[in-house]
Amino acid sequence: MASGCRGVLIFIRAGKYPPGKRLFVMSAIQFSAQWAPLLREVNWISILVRLCLAIFCGGVIGIERGRKGRTAGFRTHVLVCIGSALTVLTNQYMMQYFGSGDPARLGAQVINGIGFLGAGTIIVTGRHKVRGLTTAAGLWASACMGLAIGIGFYEAAVAACILILFVNSTLHRLDGYVISKSKVIELYVEFGVVDDISGFIAKMRQKDIRVSELEITKDANSSDAAVAATMLLRSTVRRDRAEILAIVSDVQGVKFVESI
């Protein structure tokens, strides 16, 4: 690390930089070379820096989830990130002062524990719609980010925080566009009676839509003789998701339809 900084300093001195800018860059590099080893070790300064960075990075991801009304919000993501960072910090302390410990082992236990927490955020509604997958993945990513912070891999942790925030806040538009243009759609459909299903399949064939993986169950949300079914629909002609949903909704006997 120090030899690399000396090489950069020599390059800057030899280059054509304004005196003021050259002094600022050289001072920043010298400051980094002086403090970097201190921040990689376990001491009061590195502990505070790592835990505060865990609060910041976990909080940034948590605020984005909380603004969208998700079950795991600001506090959950912060606690996950702090706990992960503290786990590997403790392990590094054990290795530094007691000569024992395995960073990979404790980190693996953190990931296993987050699996149970993430499972609690995934909800399957009464109509077979799955919610919370992105939040569960965000918790897992926050735990990994906390592990990187705790071991002193600050660069990767900050980069991961920026990328996770970008994925959660921006790429959902691309995800929605891809789903809307897909020719295959999985639906949950409620019918008045069982006999309506045969008419529904015939109507789909007339519209050049193939029905597959049909599974019929009793509608748990209704007290009458209504039945529910999950199925895959594949359109043989170009149609977007909204158009397929409109076609299904107009079929006689269909009481409710929702993509899952």
C-alpha positions in Angstrom: 0.0 0.0 0.0 2.8 2.4 1.0 4.9 1.6 -2.1 1.9 2.2 -4.3 1.3 5.6 -2.8 5.0 6.5 -3.2 4.7 5.6 -6.9 1.7 7.8 -7.3 3.4 10.7 -5.6 6.4 10.4 -7.9 4.0 10.4 -10.9 2.2 13.5 -9.7 5.5 15.4 -9.0 6.7 14.6 -12.5 3.3 15.5 -14.1 2.1 18.9 -15.2 -0.2 19.8 -12.4 -0.9 23.3 -11.0 0.9 23.8 -7.7 -2.2 24.1 -5.6 -3.9 21.1 -7.1 -0.7 19.1 -6.8 -0.4 19.9 -3.1 -4.0 18.9 -2.4 -3.7 15.6 -4.2 -0.3 14.8 -2.5 -1.7 15.6 0.9 -4.8 13.4 0.3 -2.6 10.5 -0.8 -0.3 10.9 2.2 -3.2 11.1 4.6 -4.7 7.9 3.0 -1.3 6.1 3.3 -1.0 7.1 6.9 -4.6 6.2 8.1 -5.3 3.1 5.9 -3.3 0.6 8.0 -4.9 2.0 11.1 -8.4 1.5 9.7 -7.7 -2.1 8.7 -6.7 -3.1 12.2 -9.0 -3.6 15.2 -8.9 -0.4 17.4 -11.3 2.2 18.7 -11.1 4.3 15.5 -11.6 1.4 13.1 -14.5 0.0 15.3 -16.3 3.4 15.3 -15.7 3.9 11.5 -16.9 0.4 10.6 -20.0 0.5 12.8 -21.0 4.0 11.7 -20.4 3.0 8.0 -22.7 0.0 8.6 -25.4 2.3 10.0 -25.1 4.6 7.0 -25.1 1.9 4.3 -27.8 -0.2 5.9 -29.9 2.9 6.6 -29.6 4.1 2.9 -31.0 0.7 1.7 -33.6 0.6 4.5 -34.9 4.1 3.8 -35.6 3.1 0.2 -37.5 0.0 1.3 -39.4 1.9 4.0 -40.6 4.5 1.6 -42.2 1.8 -0.4 -44.0 0.4 2.6 -42.1 -2.8 2.9 -42.1 -4.8 6.2 -38.3 -4.7 6.5 -37.4 -1.0 6.5 -34.9 1.4 8.0 -34.3 -0.2 11.4 -34.3 -3.7 10.1 -31.6 -3.1 7.5 -29.5 -1.1 9.9 -29.6 -3.8 12.5 -28.8 -6.5 10.0 -25.8 -4.5 8.7 -24.5 -3.6 12.2 -24.9 -7.2 13.4 -23.0 -8.6 10.4 -20.2 -6.1 10.8 -19.9 -6.8 14.5 -19.7 -10.5 13.8 -16.6 -10.3 11.6 -15.1 -7.5 13.8 -15.3 -9.9 16.7 -13.7 -12.6 14.7 -10.9 -10.3 13.6 -10.4 -9.3 17.2 -10.1 -12.9 18.2 -7.5 -13.6 15.5 -5.5 -10.5 16.4 -5.4 -10.9 20.1 -5.9 -14.6 20.8 -4.6 -16.1 17.6 -7.7 -18.1 16.9 -10.8 -17.7 14.8 -12.1 -18.3 11.3 -13.6 -15.4 9.4 -15.3 -17.6 6.9 -17.1 -19.7 9.5 -18.7 -16.8 11.4 -19.6 -15.1 8.1 -21.3 -18.2 6.9 -23.4 -18.3 10.1 -24.5 -14.8 9.5 -25.7 -15.7 6.0 -27.6 -18.7 7.4 -29.3 -16.6 10.0 -30.4 -14.0 7.5 -32.1 -16.8 5.6 -34.6 -17.2 8.4 -35.1 -13.4 8.7 -35.6 -13.1 4.9 -38.1 -15.9 4.9 -40.3 -13.9 7.3 -40.6 -11.1 4.9 -41.9 -13.3 2.1 -45.6 -13.5 2.1 -47.9 -15.7 0.0 -51.4 -14.1 -0.1 -54.6 -16.1 -0.1 -54.7 -15.7 -3.8 -51.2 -17.2 -4.4 -49.4 -13.9 -4.9 -45.9 -13.9 -3.6 -44.7 -10.6 -2.0 -41.4 -9.6 -0.3 -38.8 -11.4 -2.5 -37.0 -8.2 -3.2 -37.0 -7.1 0.4 -35.6 -10.5 1.4 -32.9 -10.3 -1.2 -32.1 -6.7 0.1 -31.7 -8.0 3.6 -29.3 -10.7 2.4 -27.3 -8.1 0.4 -27.2 -5.8 3.5 -25.8 -8.7 5.6 -23.1 -9.3 2.9 -22.4 -5.5 2.9 -22.1 -5.6 6.7 -19.6 -8.5 6.5 -17.4 -6.5 4.1 -17.5 -3.4 6.3 -16.7 -5.4 9.4 -13.6 -7.0 7.9 -12.4 -3.5 6.7 -13.2 -3.9 3.0 -14.6 -0.4 2.8 -14.3 0.1 -0.9 -16.4 -2.9 -1.8 -19.0 -2.1 0.8 -19.5 1.5 -0.4 -19.7 0.3 -4.0 -22.2 -2.4 -3.1 -24.3 0.1 -1.2 -24.5 2.4 -4.3 -25.3 -0.5 -6.6 -28.0 -2.0 -4.3 -29.7 1.4 -4.0 -29.5 1.7 -7.8 -31.0 -1.7 -8.4 -33.9 -1.2 -5.9 -34.8 2.3 -6.9 -34.2 2.2 -10.7 -34.1 -1.3 -12.2 -37.7 -2.1 -11.2 -38.8 -0.1 -14.2 -36.8 -2.4 -16.5 -38.1 -5.4 -14.6 -41.6 -4.2 -15.1 -41.0 -3.6 -18.8 -39.6 -7.1 -19.4 -42.5 -8.7 -17.6 -45.1 -6.7 -19.5 -43.6 -7.8 -22.8 -43.4 -11.5 -21.9 -45.6 -13.9 -23.9 -45.9 -16.2 -20.8 -48.0 -15.1 -17.9 -48.9 -17.0 -14.7 -52.4 -16.2 -13.4 -54.6 -16.8 -10.5 -58.2 -17.0 -11.7 -61.5 -17.5 -9.8 -64.5 -19.0 -11.5 -68.2 -19.2 -10.5 -68.4 -23.0 -10.9 -66.2 -25.8 -12.1 -68.0 -26.0 -15.4 -66.8 -22.5 -16.3 -63.2 -23.8 -16.6 -63.9 -25.8 -19.8 -65.5 -22.8 -21.4 -62.6 -20.7 -20.3 -60.0 -23.0 -22.0 -62.1 -23.1 -25.2 -62.2 -19.3 -25.3 -58.4 -19.1 -24.8 -57.9 -21.3 -27.8 -60.0 -19.1 -29.9 -57.8 -16.2 -28.8 -54.6 -18.1 -29.7 -53.7 -18.4 -26.1 -52.5 -21.8 -24.7 -53.3 -22.9 -21.2 -50.9 -25.1 -19.4 -50.0 -26.2 -15.8 -53.6 -25.8 -14.7 -54.2 -26.5 -11.0 -57.7 -26.3 -9.6 -58.4 -25.6 -5.9 -61.3 -24.4 -3.8 -61.4 -20.6 -3.4 -60.4 -20.0 0.2 -61.8 -16.5 0.2 -65.3 -17.4 -0.8 -68.1 -19.3 1.1 -70.0 -20.3 -2.0 -69.2 -23.0 -4.6 -66.6 -20.8 -6.4 -63.4 -22.5 -7.5 -59.9 -21.0 -8.1 -57.2 -22.1 -10.5 -53.5 -21.2 -11.1 -52.3 -21.6 -14.7 -49.7 -20.5 -17.2 -50.9 -18.7 -20.4 -48.8 -18.5 -23.5 -49.9 -16.2 -26.3 -48.9 -17.4 -29.8 -49.3 -13.9 -31.1 -47.7 -10.7 -29.9 -49.6 -9.3 -26.9 -48.5 -7.5 -23.8 -49.5 -8.5 -20.2 -52.3 -5.9 -19.9 -54.0 -7.2 -23.1 -53.9 -10.8 -21.9 -55.4 -9.8 -18.6 -58.2 -7.9 -20.3 -59.0 -10.9 -22.5 -59.2 -13.2 -19.5 -61.3 -10.8 -17.5 -63.9 -10.6 -20.3 -64.4 -14.4 -20.4 -67.8 -15.5 -19.0 -67.6 -17.1 -15.6 -64.4 -15.4 -14.5 -65.0 -13.7 -11.2 -61.4 -12.5 -10.4 -58.0 -12.6 -12.2 -54.6 -11.6 -11.0 -51.0 -12.2 -12.2 -48.7 -14.1 -9.8 
